[in-house]
Amino acid sequence: METFVILRRGGWRTADDLGEAAARSTVEGEKMPDEIRWIRSYVTAEPDGTVGTVCIYQASSPEAIRAHASKADLPVDEIVKVADTVIVRPDPVPAAV
């Protein structure tokens, strides 16, 4: 599997909508363990007030990512293959909501 970044711009109106999408993604991903694996997502606040994500996945191909997204009813604006990883610091601990 290779690592990919998936941009999902303004895919959800609210954080609750995103939570429902994450649950669907998890269920569908568990059905495709040899093709796709969700690593993490960063939630973005879009200028229009919607919520988007930058997702890190390992997948067998961009087509597997699109198939997973279709089954989970997730948007996919762009898929970019990761060439390398440079870690300067670990991800920060999320702030309490």
C-alpha positions as CSV (number, residue, x, y, z in Angstrom):
1,M,0.0,0.0,0.0
2,E,1.0,3.6,-0.6
3,T,0.2,6.7,1.4
4,F,-2.2,9.4,0.0
5,V,-3.5,12.7,1.1
6,I,-7.2,13.2,0.3
7,L,-8.7,16.7,0.2
8,R,-12.4,17.0,1.0
9,R,-13.3,20.7,0.9
10,G,-16.5,21.9,2.5
11,G,-18.0,18.4,2.5
12,W,-20.1,18.8,5.6
13,R,-22.3,21.6,7.1
14,T,-21.5,20.7,10.7
15,A,-19.1,18.7,12.9
16,D,-22.0,16.3,13.6
17,D,-22.4,15.7,9.9
18,L,-18.7,14.9,9.7
19,G,-19.0,12.6,12.7
20,E,-21.7,10.6,10.8
21,A,-19.5,10.5,7.7
22,A,-16.5,9.2,9.8
23,A,-18.7,6.4,11.2
24,R,-19.7,5.4,7.6
25,S,-16.1,5.6,6.5
26,T,-15.0,3.3,9.3
27,V,-17.6,0.7,8.5
28,E,-16.8,0.7,4.8
29,G,-13.1,0.7,5.4
30,E,-13.4,-2.4,7.6
31,K,-14.9,-4.2,4.5
32,M,-11.7,-3.4,2.5
33,P,-8.8,-4.1,4.8
34,D,-6.4,-5.2,2.0
35,E,-7.2,-2.1,-0.1
36,I,-7.5,0.9,2.2
37,R,-6.6,2.0,5.7
38,W,-7.6,5.4,7.3
39,I,-4.6,6.8,9.2
40,R,-5.9,10.2,10.4
41,S,-7.8,13.3,9.4
42,Y,-7.4,17.0,10.0
43,V,-10.7,18.9,10.1
44,T,-10.6,22.3,8.3
45,A,-12.8,25.3,8.9
46,E,-13.9,26.5,5.4
47,P,-14.5,30.2,4.6
48,D,-18.2,29.5,4.0
49,G,-18.7,28.0,7.4
50,T,-18.7,24.4,6.3
51,V,-16.3,21.7,7.5
52,G,-13.7,19.9,5.3
53,T,-10.9,17.5,5.9
54,V,-7.4,16.6,4.9
55,C,-7.2,12.9,5.3
56,I,-4.2,10.6,5.4
57,Y,-4.9,7.1,4.0
58,Q,-2.9,4.1,3.0
59,A,-4.4,2.5,-0.1
60,S,-3.7,0.1,-2.9
61,S,-4.6,2.8,-5.4
62,P,-6.5,6.1,-6.0
63,E,-9.3,3.9,-7.4
64,A,-9.6,2.1,-4.1
65,I,-9.9,5.5,-2.4
66,R,-12.7,6.6,-4.7
67,A,-14.5,3.2,-4.4
68,H,-14.4,3.5,-0.6
69,A,-15.5,7.2,-0.7
70,S,-18.4,6.2,-3.0
71,K,-19.6,3.4,-0.7
72,A,-19.3,5.7,2.4
73,D,-20.9,8.7,0.6
74,L,-17.8,10.9,1.1
75,P,-16.6,13.7,-1.2
76,V,-13.2,13.5,-2.8
77,D,-11.9,16.7,-4.3
78,E,-8.3,15.7,-4.8
79,I,-6.0,12.7,-4.2
80,V,-2.3,13.2,-3.9
81,K,0.3,10.4,-3.5
82,V,2.8,11.1,-0.7
83,A,6.4,10.9,-1.8
84,D,7.9,11.0,1.7
85,T,7.2,12.0,5.3
86,V,9.1,14.5,7.4
87,I,8.2,14.6,11.1
88,V,9.4,17.7,12.9
89,R,7.1,17.3,15.9
90,P,4.3,14.9,16.8
91,D,0.7,16.0,16.1
92,P,-0.5,18.3,18.9
93,V,-3.0,17.1,21.4
94,P,-6.5,18.3,20.3
95,A,-8.0,21.0,22.4
96,A,-11.1,20.1,24.4
97,V,-14.3,21.1,22.7
